[in-house]
Amino acid sequence: MSKKVEPEELTETVDTSVGALLPALGAAVPTADGALPPALAGLRHCLVEIHGDEVERRIELSGPSLTVGRIETNDVVIPNAAVSRQHARFEATETGYDVVDLASTNGTLVNDVRVQRCPLRHEDVVVIGSTAFRFIAAPDLDQAVAGVIARIGHTDGLTQVPNRSALEAHVAERARSGVDQCLILLEIEGFDGLTAHFHDLAMDRVVTLLASQLKQRVRRTDFLARVDRHRFAVVLETGDETLARRKAESLRRHVSLSTFRYHDAHIPVTLRTVVVVAPSTPGLIATRLIGRAAAELDAGP
């Protein structure tokens, strides 16, 4: 019987030099006299839980610091084994707020990058254990939070790509426009076996990193969605089946050449893919496309 690995760290092999991360993290810079930049004047700050046990929870940031961890002495308590006793701290600075990791076991991530200390920008996603928060910095906090909550209904909380409901709406809209559709279904091969061997948190990170890879490799005019815990779907702008099959193979090959690590263990991530084509039909339902694709995957070798 294989031993379950305890939660630690999962990273993709990427350039993590300071120079490489600064454009992504985008810290605000104070003026020469140390004053708050005009663009930040009048801003209010909060966290909105977008993935976890209390989705839509709003946590306002107004004091000098706020701690997050598993035990009751923290300002924000997340009673989850993936969260350290004292996990992270949000600190007020001249430019807004920084998040500081408190030597946690599983780390603190900002926009999928593990950080020790990171200045936060409006709309950044902060992950603590298996709980994700969106950081909001806006003059009208109520309106900004309402916008975040409105997106939760059609966004996958873990990966922040569209969810199955959004995919269904997209397919229906294209059907009304009389457009032929090609759907690529991508499935993480042997997902249940990987989950049994590694920790659930490790597989959450695999899925998150996979989503990031897919977002970078599909065109803006294509539509990427997470349809269930181990499957993604891409609806191409074109209805050309040949192009769709080439794209599916390109995505599968790219993932097979990538490296996913969980602590010291290598997680072998490979994809199974299938392409289904639907001619223009009023009332086309995405679940039928997904069902056809899943049936082909199940019937395959």
Buried (B, 14 or more C-beta within 10 A) or exposed (E): EEEEBEBBBBBBEBEEEEEEBEEEBBBBEBEEEEEBEEEBEEBBBBBBBBBBEEBEBBBEBEEEEBBBBBEEEBBBBBEBBBBBEBBBBBBBBEBBBBBBBBEBBBBBBBBBBBBEEBBBBBBBBBBBBBBBBBBBBBEEBEEBBEEBBEBBEBBBBBBBBBBBBBBBEBBBEBBEEEBBBBBBBBBBBBBEEBBEBBBEBBBBBBBBBBBBBBEEBBEEEBBBBBBBBBBBBBBBBBBBBEBBBEBBEEBBEBBEEBEBBBBEBEBEBEBBBBBBBBEBEEEBBBEEBBEBBBEBBEEEE
